[in-house]
Amino acid sequence: MRASTGDKILVHGPKVGVAEQEAEIIEVRGENGKPPYLVRFDDGRETLMFPGPDAVVVHKN
């Protein structure tokens, strides 16, 4: 997984009926776009994320 600042990361819900989460990548701390990522959710929360197999990066245009 590789990302850049400004990309979005989507984390699929762990089971049916649980909403998908979306966050903006505000800092890439790994080498060459690799995790971990500092992300910001729509509600303003920020966290350091080590995405698992349930996460997808959506690259900005």
N, C-alpha and C positions, 0 to 999 in steps of 0.2 A: 504494500500500500504506500502510495506517495501522494503528497498534497502540498499546496502552497497557501500562504496567507490569503484570506479572502474566500477560499473554497468553503463549501458546506460539507458537513458530515451528517449522514442519516444513520440512525441506529434503529433497526427494526424491533418491534415489540417482541418480548420473549414468548408470548402466547397469543392466541386469537383474542381480539377484543382489547388488547393493550396497545395504546397509541404509539406510533413511531415518533422518535425524538429527532429534532434537527438542531444543529448548532453551527455557528460560523467559526472557522479556524482563524484565530487571531495571532498565533505564533507557532512555528514549527521548531521543535527543539531537537529533533533527530537529524542525522546526516542525510543529505540528498533527498529531503522531503519525507523522510520516514518518521514514524511516531517516536516519542510522544508529541501530542498536540495540545496547546492551550486553546480551549474553546469557550465560546460565549453562547449561552442559550437565550431565547427571546425574552425570558423573564429577567435577564441581567446576570444570572448565575454564571460564574466562570469556574472551570475545573481543568485539571491536567488529565488528558485522556490517552489511554493505551487501547485503541480500538480492537475489538475481537472480530470473529468471522461474521457477526451480525451487523457490521457497520460497512457503509459504502461512502466513498468520497465523490461528491459532485463538483467537478471543476468549474470555476467561474469562466465566463466567456471573455 
